[in-house]
């Protein structure tokens, strides 16, 4: 059984309806959860035939998906898909990923190749970040850190082969429910942004976390924190929480994992 969850925050009905239609067209999604963090409940989402759950407050991205994770566990689902509203894919892509997961029981998390609408690759396979990678580089010209960014985003691999990656983007997370039961759900201390890093890292400690380029999706990536001062403040606050949890400049696990991933992908 594969379930899917979509977290809504002031999204349009057309956007959510389109995504629900794609999930259903895949033929393998059993249950779709719509968790709505918007200020007002919108009755028309209930017409989509999904399990619609409006929250009385904006509880955050991870906490909202956790509601659906718990339901998947109760239902005995094998897989759970976390998917952003701004994702588009051909329905045939989901069965490819499920087949790969069925054939590789040591894999706990898969992300497909992700493209921008113009066909360019989004470089979403990353090493475990240092404070510089997530906070400080935002404030220096991109040209100054070009080589470091390319290494951090594993660009030398060409994104054309299967690879194990310790940090995969939260825009599309095809997760094994067994892995969630072992390592735990999204850390709800993170309101937005680093919860995908944290969860991938915890799964990576016990299962393979894999970039699967044989399947692909399109992501209409907004990067709100680069356009809004308030969202940038949220971004930085939560990154501070992440490094308070895992370690700022001394993180032996990060050093070991990054060295291994870099060596494997030369």
C-alpha positions in Angstrom: 0.0 0.0 0.0 1.2 3.5 -0.9 -0.3 6.5 0.7 0.5 10.2 0.0 0.2 13.4 1.9 0.1 17.0 0.7 0.4 20.0 3.1 -1.7 22.9 2.0 -1.1 26.6 2.9 -3.2 29.0 0.9 -2.9 26.9 -2.2 -5.4 27.1 -5.0 -8.0 24.5 -5.6 -6.8 24.0 -9.1 -3.2 23.3 -8.0 -4.3 20.7 -5.4 -6.9 19.2 -7.7 -4.3 18.7 -10.5 -1.9 17.0 -8.1 -4.6 14.7 -6.7 -5.5 13.8 -10.2 -1.9 12.8 -11.1 -1.6 10.7 -7.9 -4.8 8.8 -8.7 -3.8 8.4 -12.4 -0.7 6.5 -11.2 -3.1 3.6 -10.2 -1.0 2.7 -7.1 -1.9 5.4 -4.5 -4.4 4.0 -1.9 -5.1 7.0 0.3 -4.4 10.7 -0.1 -4.2 13.0 2.9 -4.7 16.8 2.6 -3.5 18.5 5.7 -4.4 22.2 5.6 -2.5 24.7 7.6 -4.3 27.7 6.0 -6.2 30.2 8.3 -9.6 29.1 7.0 -10.9 25.7 6.1 -12.0 25.5 2.5 -15.0 23.2 1.8 -14.1 22.7 -1.8 -11.0 20.6 -0.9 -13.4 18.1 0.6 -14.9 17.5 -2.9 -11.7 15.8 -4.0 -12.5 12.6 -2.2 -9.3 12.8 -0.1 -9.0 12.8 3.7 -9.0 16.6 4.3 -7.8 17.7 7.8 -7.9 21.5 8.5 -5.6 22.6 11.4 -6.7 25.3 13.8 -3.2 26.9 13.4 -0.2 26.7 11.1 1.5 23.8 12.8 4.4 23.6 10.3 5.3 21.4 7.4 6.8 18.4 9.3 4.1 18.3 12.0 1.4 18.3 9.4 2.9 15.4 7.4 3.4 13.6 10.7 -0.4 13.4 11.1 -0.6 11.5 7.8 2.5 9.3 8.7 0.7 8.1 11.8 -2.4 7.2 9.8 -0.3 5.3 7.3 1.2 3.3 10.2 -2.2 2.5 11.6 -3.4 1.4 8.1 -0.3 -0.8 7.6 0.9 1.0 4.5 4.2 -0.1 3.1 5.2 3.3 1.6 4.3 6.9 2.1 4.9 9.7 -0.4 5.5 13.2 0.9 4.9 15.5 -2.1 4.7 19.3 -2.5 1.7 20.9 -4.2 4.0 22.4 -6.9 5.2 19.0 -8.2 4.2 17.7 -11.6 4.9 14.1 -12.9 3.8 11.6 -15.4 1.6 9.0 -13.6 3.9 6.2 -14.9 6.8 7.5 -12.7 5.4 6.4 -9.4 5.2 2.7 -10.3 8.9 2.9 -11.4 9.9 4.0 -7.9 7.7 1.5 -6.2 9.2 -1.3 -8.2 12.7 -0.1 -7.3 11.7 0.0 -3.6 10.1 -3.5 -3.8 13.3 -4.8 -5.3 15.6 -3.2 -2.8 14.3 -3.7 0.8 17.4 -1.9 2.3 16.3 1.4 0.7 14.3 3.6 3.1 13.9 6.7 1.1 14.0 7.6 -2.6 14.0 10.8 -4.5 13.7 10.9 -8.4 15.5 13.3 -10.7 13.9 16.7 -10.3 13.7 19.3 -13.1 12.7 22.9 -13.3 9.8 23.6 -15.8 12.4 24.7 -18.3 14.1 21.3 -18.3 17.1 22.3 -16.2 18.1 19.9 -13.4 17.5 20.9 -9.8 20.6 19.9 -7.8 18.9 18.5 -4.8 21.3 15.7 -3.9 23.5 17.1 -1.2 26.1 16.3 1.4 25.2 16.9 5.1 25.5 20.6 5.5 27.8 22.7 7.6 26.7 26.1 9.0 28.4 27.7 6.0 26.4 25.7 3.5 23.0 26.5 5.0 23.4 30.0 6.6 26.6 31.9 5.8 26.8 31.4 2.1 23.5 33.2 1.6 25.3 36.4 2.3 28.2 36.2 -0.1 28.3 36.4 -3.9 27.6 33.0 -5.5 30.8 33.2 -7.5 32.9 33.2 -4.4 31.6 29.8 -3.3 31.0 28.2 -6.7 33.3 25.2 -6.2 32.1 24.6 -2.7 28.5 24.7 -3.8 29.2 22.2 -6.7 30.9 19.8 -4.2 28.0 20.2 -1.7 25.4 19.5 -4.4 27.4 16.5 -5.9 27.3 18.1 -9.3 30.4 16.2 -10.5 28.2 13.0 -10.6 26.2 14.4 -13.5 23.0 13.3 -11.8 22.8 10.5 -14.3 23.3 7.4 -12.1 21.9 5.8 -9.0 23.6 7.0 -5.8 23.3 7.0 -2.1 22.8 10.5 -0.7 22.5 11.6 3.0 20.4 14.8 2.2 17.5 14.5 -0.2 15.0 17.3 -0.9 11.6 17.3 0.9 9.7 18.3 -2.2 9.3 14.6 -3.1 10.1 11.9 -0.5 9.1 8.3 -1.3 9.5 6.7 2.1 9.3 3.2 3.5 7.0 3.3 6.5 9.1 0.6 8.2 11.9 3.1 8.2 9.8 5.8 9.7 8.7 3.4 12.5 12.4 2.7 13.2 13.9 6.3 13.2 10.8 8.4 14.0 8.8 11.0 12.1 9.7 14.6 11.1 11.2 16.5 14.1 8.4 19.0 15.0 10.9 21.4 16.5 11.6 22.5 12.9 8.7 24.6 11.6 10.0 24.7 8.1 13.1 23.9 5.9 15.6 21.6 7.7 13.1 18.8 8.5 14.0 17.0 5.3 17.7 17.1 6.1 17.1 15.8 9.6 14.8 12.9 8.5 17.0 11.8 5.6 20.0 11.8 7.8 18.3 9.7 10.4 17.0 7.2 7.8 20.5 7.1 6.2 21.9 5.8 9.4 19.9 2.6 9.1 18.7 2.3 5.4 19.9 3.5 2.0 18.7 6.9 1.0 18.8 6.9 -2.8 18.7 9.2 -5.8 16.8 7.3 -8.5 17.3 9.0 -11.9 15.2 6.5 -13.8 12.2 8.4 -12.6 11.7 12.1 -12.8 9.3 15.0 -11.7 9.0 18.7 -12.4 9.2 21.1 -9.4 8.0 24.7 -9.7 10.5 25.7 -7.0 9.6 29.0 -5.4 12.5 29.5 -2.9 10.3 31.8 -0.7 13.1 32.4 1.8 15.1 34.2 -0.9 12.2 36.6 -1.7 10.8 37.3 1.7 12.6 38.7 4.7 10.1 37.1 7.1 10.6 33.7 5.4 14.4 34.2 5.5 14.1 34.8 9.3 12.1 31.5 9.6 14.7 29.7 7.5 17.7 30.9 9.6 15.9 30.3 12.9 15.2 26.7 12.0 18.8 26.2 10.7 20.1 27.3 14.0 17.8 24.7 15.6 19.2 22.0 13.3 22.8 22.8 14.2 22.0 23.0 17.9 20.7 19.4 17.5 23.5 17.9 15.4 26.5 20.1 16.1 27.8 23.3 14.5 31.5 22.9 13.7 32.1 19.6 15.4 30.0 16.8 13.9 32.0 13.6 13.6 29.1 11.7 12.0 28.7 14.5 9.3 32.4 14.4 8.6 32.5 10.6 8.2 29.4 10.4 6.0 30.4 13.2 3.7 33.9 11.7 3.2 32.3 8.4 2.3 29.8 9.9 -0.1 32.4 12.1 -1.7 34.7 9.1 -2.2 32.0 7.0 -3.7 31.0 9.6 -6.2 34.3 10.7 -7.6 
